[in-house]
Amino acid sequence: MTSYPELPATSLLHRLRQRIDTLDARLVALLAERSRLIDEAARIKAREGLPARIQSRVDEVAENARRMAAEEGLDPDLAEAVWRLMMDHFIAQEESHLASHRPVE
């Protein structure tokens, strides 16, 4: 691993890195909030007998990510890839919740 010299607090790169770190913290907080909402969705799906993966919804969310990315000048392929990875993780989270809340026969 390459070691880089410590940047002075007044350097433009140091200040930019601070802004990136702040944004990263906000992104993690938003992912945590999304995770809690997914837990709530899993409870509803368990009650209603729905599967974790509803492909039409997955496709809708991916398309929304592409559209919003394009509107913001972000590469839509990047947005879709990130969202699909995120959705795969959260669907697995839902599947785990659903498996632990199946009625015993």
N, CA, C and O atoms as CSV, one atom per row, in Angstrom:
chain,resi,resn,atom,element,x,y,z
A,1,MET,N,N,0.840,-1.174,0.000
A,1,MET,CA,C,0.000,0.000,0.000
A,1,MET,C,C,0.885,1.237,0.000
A,1,MET,O,O,1.860,1.317,0.748
A,2,THR,N,N,0.540,2.194,-0.839
A,2,THR,CA,C,1.310,3.421,-0.944
A,2,THR,C,C,0.909,4.370,0.171
A,2,THR,O,O,-0.273,4.541,0.469
A,3,SER,N,N,1.915,4.984,0.783
A,3,SER,CA,C,1.652,5.957,1.838
A,3,SER,C,C,1.763,7.355,1.242
A,3,SER,O,O,2.714,7.658,0.522
A,4,TYR,N,N,0.802,8.187,1.540
A,4,TYR,CA,C,0.802,9.554,1.039
A,4,TYR,C,C,1.059,10.511,2.195
A,4,TYR,O,O,0.660,10.247,3.329
A,5,PRO,N,N,1.725,11.620,1.902
A,5,PRO,CA,C,1.991,12.579,2.971
A,5,PRO,C,C,0.698,13.201,3.477
A,5,PRO,O,O,-0.269,13.346,2.729
A,6,GLU,N,N,0.691,13.559,4.734
A,6,GLU,CA,C,-0.445,14.236,5.358
A,6,GLU,C,C,-0.626,15.600,4.695
A,6,GLU,O,O,0.342,16.329,4.478
A,7,LEU,N,N,-1.860,15.930,4.380
A,7,LEU,CA,C,-2.132,17.220,3.744
A,7,LEU,C,C,-2.404,18.282,4.802
A,7,LEU,O,O,-3.028,17.987,5.822
A,8,PRO,N,N,-1.951,19.499,4.580
A,8,PRO,CA,C,-2.282,20.565,5.518
A,8,PRO,C,C,-3.790,20.834,5.479
A,8,PRO,O,O,-4.420,20.716,4.428
A,9,ALA,N,N,-4.353,21.192,6.615
A,9,ALA,CA,C,-5.794,21.429,6.726
A,9,ALA,C,C,-6.262,22.536,5.794
A,9,ALA,O,O,-7.449,22.622,5.480
A,10,THR,N,N,-5.355,23.370,5.356
A,10,THR,CA,C,-5.725,24.471,4.472
A,10,THR,C,C,-5.701,24.080,2.996
A,10,THR,O,O,-6.109,24.875,2.149
A,11,SER,N,N,-5.236,22.881,2.672
A,11,SER,CA,C,-5.129,22.507,1.263
A,11,SER,C,C,-6.522,22.263,0.682
A,11,SER,O,O,-7.436,21.814,1.374
A,12,LEU,N,N,-6.651,22.568,-0.584
A,12,LEU,CA,C,-7.935,22.363,-1.268
A,12,LEU,C,C,-8.323,20.894,-1.272
A,12,LEU,O,O,-9.497,20.564,-1.098
A,13,LEU,N,N,-7.356,20.009,-1.468
A,13,LEU,CA,C,-7.654,18.583,-1.493
A,13,LEU,C,C,-8.122,18.103,-0.121
A,13,LEU,O,O,-9.048,17.296,-0.040
A,14,HIS,N,N,-7.510,18.579,0.947
A,14,HIS,CA,C,-7.933,18.198,2.301
A,14,HIS,C,C,-9.380,18.623,2.541
A,14,HIS,O,O,-10.182,17.853,3.070
A,15,ARG,N,N,-9.706,19.846,2.150
A,15,ARG,CA,C,-11.085,20.334,2.347
A,15,ARG,C,C,-12.070,19.557,1.486
A,15,ARG,O,O,-13.184,19.262,1.917
A,16,LEU,N,N,-11.654,19.225,0.266
A,16,LEU,CA,C,-12.522,18.427,-0.595
A,16,LEU,C,C,-12.745,17.042,0.005
A,16,LEU,O,O,-13.864,16.529,-0.013
A,17,ARG,N,N,-11.692,16.442,0.532
A,17,ARG,CA,C,-11.833,15.126,1.179
A,17,ARG,C,C,-12.758,15.203,2.380
A,17,ARG,O,O,-13.505,14.258,2.631
A,18,GLN,N,N,-12.735,16.289,3.123
A,18,GLN,CA,C,-13.651,16.448,4.253
A,18,GLN,C,C,-15.101,16.474,3.762
A,18,GLN,O,O,-15.979,15.864,4.372
A,19,ARG,N,N,-15.340,17.174,2.670
A,19,ARG,CA,C,-16.688,17.221,2.104
A,19,ARG,C,C,-17.125,15.835,1.635
A,19,ARG,O,O,-18.276,15.446,1.830
A,20,ILE,N,N,-16.206,15.091,1.015
A,20,ILE,CA,C,-16.519,13.735,0.564
A,20,ILE,C,C,-16.832,12.847,1.764
A,20,ILE,O,O,-17.784,12.068,1.723
A,21,ASP,N,N,-16.038,12.955,2.836
A,21,ASP,CA,C,-16.281,12.162,4.044
A,21,ASP,C,C,-17.639,12.493,4.655
A,21,ASP,O,O,-18.344,11.601,5.126
A,22,THR,N,N,-18.005,13.768,4.647
A,22,THR,CA,C,-19.312,14.186,5.166
A,22,THR,C,C,-20.429,13.603,4.312
A,22,THR,O,O,-21.429,13.115,4.838
A,23,LEU,N,N,-20.261,13.653,3.007
A,23,LEU,CA,C,-21.247,13.082,2.108
A,23,LEU,C,C,-21.348,11.570,2.301
A,23,LEU,O,O,-22.447,11.017,2.301
A,24,ASP,N,N,-20.209,10.902,2.466
A,24,ASP,CA,C,-20.221,9.454,2.714
A,24,ASP,C,C,-21.011,9.119,3.972
A,24,ASP,O,O,-21.754,8.138,3.994
A,25,ALA,N,N,-20.858,9.923,5.017
A,25,ALA,CA,C,-21.608,9.694,6.257
A,25,ALA,C,C,-23.103,9.845,6.005
A,25,ALA,O,O,-23.900,9.073,6.538
A,26,ARG,N,N,-23.488,10.822,5.207
A,26,ARG,CA,C,-24.905,11.001,4.873
A,26,ARG,C,C,-25.428,9.823,4.068
A,26,ARG,O,O,-26.545,9.357,4.293
A,27,LEU,N,N,-24.611,9.335,3.116
A,27,LEU,CA,C,-25.025,8.182,2.312
A,27,LEU,C,C,-25.230,6.941,3.183
A,27,LEU,O,O,-26.195,6.200,2.994
A,28,VAL,N,N,-24.329,6.719,4.131
A,28,VAL,CA,C,-24.474,5.566,5.034
A,28,VAL,C,C,-25.744,5.719,5.871
A,28,VAL,O,O,-26.471,4.747,6.077
A,29,ALA,N,N,-26.011,6.916,6.348
A,29,ALA,CA,C,-27.234,7.145,7.128
A,29,ALA,C,C,-28.472,6.878,6.272
A,29,ALA,O,O,-29.446,6.303,6.757
A,30,LEU,N,N,-28.441,7.286,5.018
A,30,LEU,CA,C,-29.573,7.028,4.123
A,30,LEU,C,C,-29.730,5.537,3.842
A,30,LEU,O,O,-30.852,5.036,3.776
A,31,LEU,N,N,-28.624,4.828,3.676
A,31,LEU,CA,C,-28.706,3.372,3.481
A,31,LEU,C,C,-29.275,2.689,4.717
A,31,LEU,O,O,-30.057,1.745,4.602
A,32,ALA,N,N,-28.890,3.157,5.888
A,32,ALA,CA,C,-29.434,2.588,7.126
A,32,ALA,C,C,-30.938,2.840,7.209
A,32,ALA,O,O,-31.697,1.964,7.625
A,33,GLU,N,N,-31.366,4.036,6.812
A,33,GLU,CA,C,-32.798,4.347,6.802
A,33,GLU,C,C,-33.524,3.445,5.798
A,33,GLU,O,O,-34.606,2.935,6.091
A,34,ARG,N,N,-32.932,3.249,4.617
A,34,ARG,CA,C,-33.531,2.370,3.614
A,34,ARG,C,C,-33.630,0.945,4.147
A,34,ARG,O,O,-34.623,0.259,3.905
A,35,SER,N,N,-32.617,0.501,4.864
A,35,SER,CA,C,-32.624,-0.837,5.440
A,35,SER,C,C,-33.789,-0.999,6.420
A,35,SER,O,O,-34.455,-2.035,6.436
A,36,ARG,N,N,-34.026,0.019,7.226
A,36,ARG,CA,C,-35.154,-0.042,8.175
A,36,ARG,C,C,-36.493,-0.092,7.432
A,36,ARG,O,O,-37.416,-0.791,7.852
A,37,LEU,N,N,-36.592,0.653,6.329
A,37,LEU,CA,C,-37.820,0.617,5.532
A,37,LEU,C,C,-38.014,-0.756,4.890
A,37,LEU,O,O,-39.140,-1.238,4.770
A,38,ILE,N,N,-36.916,-1.377,4.480
A,38,ILE,CA,C,-36.988,-2.728,3.905
A,38,ILE,C,C,-37.482,-3.713,4.959
A,38,ILE,O,O,-38.278,-4.599,4.651
A,39,ASP,N,N,-37.019,-3.567,6.196
A,39,ASP,CA,C,-37.519,-4.430,7.276
A,39,ASP,C,C,-39.032,-4.270,7.432
A,39,ASP,O,O,-39.749,-5.248,7.641
A,40,GLU,N,N,-39.504,-3.038,7.330
A,40,GLU,CA,C,-40.939,-2.783,7.432
A,40,GLU,C,C,-41.674,-3.422,6.247
A,40,GLU,O,O,-42.733,-4.026,6.420
A,41,ALA,N,N,-41.106,-3.285,5.044
A,41,ALA,CA,C,-41.711,-3.914,3.863
A,41,ALA,C,C,-41.759,-5.433,4.023
A,41,ALA,O,O,-42.738,-6.069,3.634
A,42,ALA,N,N,-40.709,-6.009,4.593
A,42,ALA,CA,C,-40.675,-7.463,4.798
A,42,ALA,C,C,-41.774,-7.897,5.761
A,42,ALA,O,O,-42.386,-8.945,5.558
A,43,ARG,N,N,-42.037,-7.110,6.806
A,43,ARG,CA,C,-43.120,-7.454,7.741
A,43,ARG,C,C,-44.471,-7.430,7.022
A,43,ARG,O,O,-45.313,-8.302,7.241
A,44,ILE,N,N,-44.670,-6.426,6.164
A,44,ILE,CA,C,-45.922,-6.340,5.410
A,44,ILE,C,C,-46.028,-7.513,4.445
A,44,ILE,O,O,-47.084,-8.137,4.346
A,45,LYS,N,N,-44.951,-7.821,3.736
A,45,LYS,CA,C,-44.975,-8.946,2.794
A,45,LYS,C,C,-45.242,-10.260,3.513
A,45,LYS,O,O,-45.943,-11.120,2.981
A,46,ALA,N,N,-44.694,-10.429,4.712
A,46,ALA,CA,C,-44.945,-11.653,5.488
A,46,ALA,C,C,-46.432,-11.774,5.801
A,46,ALA,O,O,-47.014,-12.850,5.662
A,47,ARG,N,N,-47.045,-10.673,6.224
A,47,ARG,CA,C,-48.475,-10.686,6.548
A,47,ARG,C,C,-49.333,-10.967,5.320
A,47,ARG,O,O,-50.354,-11.649,5.407
A,48,GLU,N,N,-48.906,-10.432,4.171
A,48,GLU,CA,C,-49.710,-10.545,2.957
A,48,GLU,C,C,-49.329,-11.727,2.079
A,48,GLU,O,O,-49.915,-11.935,1.016
A,49,GLY,N,N,-48.336,-12.507,2.530
A,49,GLY,CA,C,-47.929,-13.686,1.778
A,49,GLY,C,C,-47.235,-13.371,0.457
A,49,GLY,O,O,-47.333,-14.142,-0.497
A,50,LEU,N,N,-46.544,-12.256,0.400
A,50,LEU,CA,C,-45.849,-11.844,-0.819
A,50,LEU,C,C,-44.392,-12.286,-0.783
A,50,LEU,O,O,-43.815,-12.422,0.296
A,51,PRO,N,N,-43.792,-12.510,-1.947
A,51,PRO,CA,C,-42.373,-12.876,-1.988
A,51,PRO,C,C,-41.490,-11.647,-1.780
A,51,PRO,O,O,-41.936,-10.509,-1.924
A,52,ALA,N,N,-40.234,-11.903,-1.441
A,52,ALA,CA,C,-39.286,-10.802,-1.268
A,52,ALA,C,C,-39.038,-10.114,-2.605
A,52,ALA,O,O,-39.061,-8.886,-2.693
A,53,ARG,N,N,-38.799,-10.915,-3.648
A,53,ARG,CA,C,-38.501,-10.334,-4.972
A,53,ARG,C,C,-39.790,-10.231,-5.771
A,53,ARG,O,O,-40.451,-11.229,-6.059
A,54,ILE,N,N,-40.121,-9.014,-6.116
A,54,ILE,CA,C,-41.233,-8.753,-7.026
A,54,ILE,C,C,-40.583,-8.074,-8.232
A,54,ILE,O,O,-40.293,-6.878,-8.205
A,55,GLN,N,N,-40.359,-8.853,-9.285
A,55,GLN,CA,C,-39.512,-8.417,-10.398
A,55,GLN,C,C,-39.981,-7.114,-11.023
A,55,GLN,O,O,-39.156,-6.287,-11.412
A,56,SER,N,N,-41.282,-6.916,-11.127
A,56,SER,CA,C,-41.771,-5.664,-11.722
A,56,SER,C,C,-41.324,-4.460,-10.894
A,56,SER,O,O,-41.024,-3.404,-11.451
A,57,ARG,N,N,-41.276,-4.611,-9.576
A,57,ARG,CA,C,-40.816,-3.522,-8.709
A,57,ARG,C,C,-39.312,-3.331,-8.851
A,57,ARG,O,O,-38.834,-2.197,-8.884
A,58,VAL,N,N,-38.564,-4.422,-8.934
A,58,VAL,CA,C,-37.111,-4.335,-9.128
A,58,VAL,C,C,-36.816,-3.556,-10.411
A,58,VAL,O,O,-35.968,-2.664,-10.420
A,59,ASP,N,N,-37.517,-3.899,-11.489
A,59,ASP,CA,C,-37.317,-3.217,-12.766
A,59,ASP,C,C,-37.693,-1.743,-12.677
A,59,ASP,O,O,-37.010,-0.887,-13.240
A,60,GLU,N,N,-38.774,-1.452,-11.972
A,60,GLU,CA,C,-39.221,-0.065,-11.804
A,60,GLU,C,C,-38.180,0.761,-11.038
A,60,GLU,O,O,-37.880,1.891,-11.423
A,61,VAL,N,N,-37.639,0.205,-9.970
A,61,VAL,CA,C,-36.642,0.915,-9.174
A,61,VAL,C,C,-35.370,1.149,-9.990
A,61,VAL,O,O,-34.776,2.225,-9.924
A,62,ALA,N,N,-34.953,0.136,-10.761
A,62,ALA,CA,C,-33.752,0.278,-11.595
A,62,ALA,C,C,-33.967,1.363,-12.650
A,62,ALA,O,O,-33.076,2.176,-12.898
A,63,GLU,N,N,-35.129,1.374,-13.259
A,63,GLU,CA,C,-35.415,2.401,-14.270
A,63,GLU,C,C,-35.489,3.788,-13.643
A,63,GLU,O,O,-35.025,4.761,-14.235
A,64,ASN,N,N,-36.067,3.884,-12.454
A,64,ASN,CA,C,-36.091,5.169,-11.743
A,64,ASN,C,C,-34.676,5.664,-11.465
A,64,ASN,O,O,-34.389,6.851,-11.616
A,65,ALA,N,N,-33.799,4.762,-11.061
A,65,ALA,CA,C,-32.405,5.134,-10.779
A,65,ALA,C,C,-31.733,5.646,-12.046
A,65,ALA,O,O,-31.006,6.638,-12.008
A,66,ARG,N,N,-31.972,4.973,-13.165
A,66,ARG,CA,C,-31.392,5.405,-14.437
A,66,ARG,C,C,-31.899,6.802,-14.819
A,66,ARG,O,O,-31.118,7.670,-15.209
A,67,ARG,N,N,-33.198,7.001,-14.702
A,67,ARG,CA,C,-33.798,8.288,-15.070
A,67,ARG,C,C,-33.269,9.416,-14.198
A,67,ARG,O,O,-32.876,10.469,-14.701
A,68,MET,N,N,-33.259,9.189,-12.876
A,68,MET,CA,C,-32.774,10.228,-11.964
A,68,MET,C,C,-31.298,10.521,-12.201
A,68,MET,O,O,-30.870,11.673,-12.128
A,69,ALA,N,N,-30.526,9.485,-12.484
A,69,ALA,CA,C,-29.102,9.677,-12.766
A,69,ALA,C,C,-28.919,10.554,-13.998
A,69,ALA,O,O,-28.133,11.501,-13.987
A,70,ALA,N,N,-29.644,10.234,-15.047
A,70,ALA,CA,C,-29.534,11.015,-16.280
A,70,ALA,C,C,-29.903,12.476,-16.031
A,70,ALA,O,O,-29.256,13.383,-16.554
A,71,GLU,N,N,-30.940,12.697,-15.235
A,71,GLU,CA,C,-31.359,14.069,-14.908
A,71,GLU,C,C,-30.279,14.829,-14.147
A,71,GLU,O,O,-30.179,16.052,-14.254
A,72,GLU,N,N,-29.464,14.096,-13.369
A,72,GLU,CA,C,-28.403,14.722,-12.569
A,72,GLU,C,C,-27.051,14.747,-13.279
A,72,GLU,O,O,-26.065,15.230,-12.723
A,73,GLY,N,N,-27.005,14.229,-14.497
A,73,GLY,CA,C,-25.742,14.192,-15.221
A,73,GLY,C,C,-24.809,13.077,-14.772
A,73,GLY,O,O,-23.602,13.139,-15.002
A,74,LEU,N,N,-25.370,12.062,-14.135
A,74,LEU,CA,C,-24.610,10.897,-13.681
A,74,LEU,C,C,-24.812,9.772,-14.683
A,74,LEU,O,O,-25.885,9.645,-15.273
A,75,ASP,N,N,-23.801,8.969,-14.872
A,75,ASP,CA,C,-23.876,7.841,-15.789
A,75,ASP,C,C,-25.008,6.893,-15.354
A,75,ASP,O,O,-24.929,6.302,-14.277
A,76,PRO,N,N,-26.052,6.741,-16.172
A,76,PRO,CA,C,-27.166,5.860,-15.808
A,76,PRO,C,C,-26.743,4.408,-15.592
A,76,PRO,O,O,-27.333,3.708,-14.770
A,77,ASP,N,N,-25.714,3.946,-16.332
A,77,ASP,CA,C,-25.240,2.576,-16.141
A,77,ASP,C,C,-24.668,2.389,-14.736
A,77,ASP,O,O,-24.885,1.355,-14.105
A,78,LEU,N,N,-23.938,3.395,-14.251
A,78,LEU,CA,C,-23.398,3.334,-12.894
A,78,LEU,C,C,-24.535,3.295,-11.880
A,78,LEU,O,O,-24.531,2.469,-10.967
A,79,ALA,N,N,-25.505,4.186,-12.040
A,79,ALA,CA,C,-26.627,4.226,-11.100
A,79,ALA,C,C,-27.370,2.900,-11.078
A,79,ALA,O,O,-27.691,2.384,-10.008
A,80,GLU,N,N,-27.644,2.348,-12.249
A,80,GLU,CA,C,-28.370,1.076,-12.289
A,80,GLU,C,C,-27.568,-0.030,-11.629
A,80,GLU,O,O,-28.124,-0.839,-10.886
A,81,ALA,N,N,-26.258,-0.077,-11.890
A,81,ALA,CA,C,-25.423,-1.122,-11.290
A,81,ALA,C,C,-25.420,-1.012,-9.767
A,81,ALA,O,O,-25.531,-2.019,-9.068
A,82,VAL,N,N,-25.294,0.195,-9.262
A,82,VAL,CA,C,-25.297,0.401,-7.801
A,82,VAL,C,C,-26.650,0.009,-7.228
A,82,VAL,O,O,-26.723,-0.677,-6.208
A,83,TRP,N,N,-27.723,0.445,-7.885
A,83,TRP,CA,C,-29.058,0.134,-7.367
A,83,TRP,C,C,-29.343,-1.357,-7.433
A,83,TRP,O,O,-29.954,-1.903,-6.514
A,84,ARG,N,N,-28.918,-2.028,-8.491
A,84,ARG,CA,C,-29.167,-3.472,-8.567
A,84,ARG,C,C,-28.399,-4.218,-7.475
A,84,ARG,O,O,-28.922,-5.163,-6.884
A,85,LEU,N,N,-27.175,-3.801,-7.208
A,85,LEU,CA,C,-26.409,-4.397,-6.117
A,85,LEU,C,C,-27.128,-4.160,-4.786
A,85,LEU,O,O,-27.275,-5.073,-3.974
A,86,MET,N,N,-27.564,-2.935,-4.583
A,86,MET,CA,C,-28.278,-2.582,-3.355
A,86,MET,C,C,-29.576,-3.383,-3.242
A,86,MET,O,O,-29.893,-3.911,-2.177
A,87,MET,N,N,-30.325,-3.471,-4.347
A,87,MET,CA,C,-31.585,-4.214,-4.303
A,87,MET,C,C,-31.345,-5.695,-4.026
A,87,MET,O,O,-32.099,-6.307,-3.269
A,88,ASP,N,N,-30.309,-6.283,-4.624
A,88,ASP,CA,C,-30.003,-7.689,-4.341
A,88,ASP,C,C,-29.751,-7.889,-2.853
A,88,ASP,O,O,-30.225,-8.857,-2.259
A,89,HIS,N,N,-29.001,-6.969,-2.256
A,89,HIS,CA,C,-28.727,-7.068,-0.818
A,89,HIS,C,C,-30.025,-6.963,-0.015
A,89,HIS,O,O,-30.267,-7.771,0.882
A,90,PHE,N,N,-30.847,-5.983,-0.330
A,90,PHE,CA,C,-32.064,-5.776,0.447
A,90,PHE,C,C,-33.097,-6.870,0.203
A,90,PHE,O,O,-33.873,-7.189,1.104
A,91,ILE,N,N,-33.125,-7.449,-0.987
A,91,ILE,CA,C,-34.020,-8.587,-1.225
A,91,ILE,C,C,-33.571,-9.776,-0.379
A,91,ILE,O,O,-34.402,-10.489,0.185
A,92,ALA,N,N,-32.264,-9.989,-0.291
A,92,ALA,CA,C,-31.757,-11.055,0.588
A,92,ALA,C,C,-32.142,-10.780,2.040
A,92,ALA,O,O,-32.474,-11.703,2.784
A,93,GLN,N,N,-32.098,-9.530,2.434
A,93,GLN,CA,C,-32.508,-9.138,3.794
A,93,GLN,C,C,-33.984,-9.478,3.998
A,93,GLN,O,O,-34.358,-10.028,5.033
A,94,GLU,N,N,-34.812,-9.155,3.023
A,94,GLU,CA,C,-36.240,-9.491,3.107
A,94,GLU,C,C,-36.447,-11.000,3.159
A,94,GLU,O,O,-37.248,-11.494,3.952
A,95,GLU,N,N,-35.718,-11.738,2.305
A,95,GLU,CA,C,-35.868,-13.197,2.288
A,95,GLU,C,C,-35.522,-13.797,3.639
A,95,GLU,O,O,-36.183,-14.730,4.096
A,96,SER,N,N,-34.502,-13.273,4.271
A,96,SER,CA,C,-34.121,-13.747,5.599
A,96,SER,C,C,-35.244,-13.476,6.599
A,96,SER,O,O,-35.580,-14.335,7.415
A,97,HIS,N,N,-35.808,-12.297,6.529
A,97,HIS,CA,C,-36.916,-11.948,7.429
A,97,HIS,C,C,-38.124,-12.854,7.161
A,97,HIS,O,O,-38.744,-13.371,8.091
A,98,LEU,N,N,-38.442,-13.033,5.890
A,98,LEU,CA,C,-39.603,-13.864,5.546
A,98,LEU,C,C,-39.400,-15.318,5.985
A,98,LEU,O,O,-40.339,-15.964,6.450
A,99,ALA,N,N,-38.184,-15.827,5.839
A,99,ALA,CA,C,-37.909,-17.206,6.229
A,99,ALA,C,C,-38.095,-17.397,7.730
A,99,ALA,O,O,-38.540,-18.455,8.175
A,100,SER,N,N,-37.760,-16.390,8.492
A,100,SER,CA,C,-37.879,-16.514,9.953
A,100,SER,C,C,-39.300,-16.229,10.452
A,100,SER,O,O,-39.592,-16.423,11.632
A,101,HIS,N,N,-40.189,-15.766,9.552
A,101,HIS,CA,C,-41.548,-15.454,9.967
A,101,HIS,C,C,-42.594,-16.268,9.208
A,101,HIS,O,O,-43.764,-15.890,9.146
A,102,ARG,N,N,-42.160,-17.389,8.634
A,102,ARG,CA,C,-43.135,-18.270,7.961
A,102,ARG,C,C,-43.948,-18.994,9.027
A,102,ARG,O,O,-43.416,-19.409,10.057
A,103,PRO,N,N,-45.249,-19.140,8.764
A,103,PRO,CA,C,-46.058,-19.891,9.716
A,103,PRO,C,C,-45.628,-21.353,9.773
A,103,PRO,O,O,-45.282,-21.947,8.753
A,104,VAL,N,N,-45.654,-21.913,10.951
A,104,VAL,CA,C,-45.306,-23.317,11.146
A,104,VAL,C,C,-46.542,-24.150,10.836
A,104,VAL,O,O,-47.636,-23.869,11.326
A,105,GLU,N,N,-46.346,-25.191,10.006
A,105,GLU,CA,C,-47.485,-26.033,9.633
A,105,GLU,C,C,-47.602,-27.209,10.550
A,105,GLU,O,O,-48.505,-28.030,10.389
